[in-house]
């Protein structure tokens, strides 16, 4: 049979040119002999992806099932079929509207879950559960040391639980992060295929989850005890989810690093409580909330015990801390600081402790209600007793307590009044000791 000439018969050429589907004809050498005008409307790079996985060894692209499925999935809703056309192959490219809508629905669903604060692993699991008609769905990761895939939570139907999915021990020649696992011939991929089958996983589909740097950040696996319908669509939807998940992990990791840096900049190294910077930021937010409540509620806020104006701050200053450092050493001084910080944080569930520096702390009690200075002095006396039992019998704590409504609404006035009361308390305690 002779090769097809570059110029098609006019009638056939006219038909191809009027088609909304793309038509590509390639010769036995893999060279494109013809493309219709609809090909020009394909998404950028789609034609290159089509030609990259098609070969002339077999009409149908001549590659194994997993390679073909993965490449088809990479076309995000576009499908290609290969047909003999003389000595050449004709590739028919069309958009699957139903699959395209499923892809967009999956993208929207995952994005909405993440935006609502669902953790990415759980968002991915729930999204796959909603969009795939398979029995088992799980996410895990590659243990590089043992070359095994391990999983945490998994869906069995609509039931989500931990520990149900067996570890998949990969063969040395199987690269799970770069190769798709598909079908029933589990021994092709795994050294413990019998164990996996015993758990009911007969038909499996798995693929690595990567970020934009091509780094493996997880592994997705779905499985059935019977053949999966529309396997190509399942691969396509999983690949879309893998791309979304990888991108989120990358962005989420950057956000986590930024948050960690901010947290470190606002944390006292010794006590692991907030530092002066953290205190100033927090108290300014509280004072701003108080001003807003006063403006919105007027005089009514004055009678609400849980209004922000009834918040309190307590300055705590150590008595005898220098002696501890001088006689017991700075390591014991640091231990005393940590003990006091821990004890202060237990006074109430809704409070924040900050170390301002040296041996000075400040504690904030938002919306403190009926909590007053006398109550707090009793709590601090108990703390002194407990730290004495830990070897710091000569350490005392002087305090100064101020409610927000006693100030002019500024941080400076709060601190000035709290300092004055703390020094008054210190003088009284010194006189009592003498």
Beta strands, then each sheet from edge to edge (+ up, - down):
strand 1: 22-26
strand 2: 32-35
strand 3: 78-85
strand 4: 88-95
strand 5: 136-143
strand 6: 148-156
strand 7: 159-162
strand 8: 168-169
strand 9: 181-183
strand 10: 203-210
strand 11: 216-224
strand 12: 312-319
strand 13: 352-357
strand 14: 360-365
strand 15: 396-403
sheet 1: 2+ 1- 4+ 3-
sheet 2: 7+ 6- 5+ 11- 10+ 9-
sheet 3: 7+ 6- 8+
sheet 4: 13+ 14- 12+ 15-
end
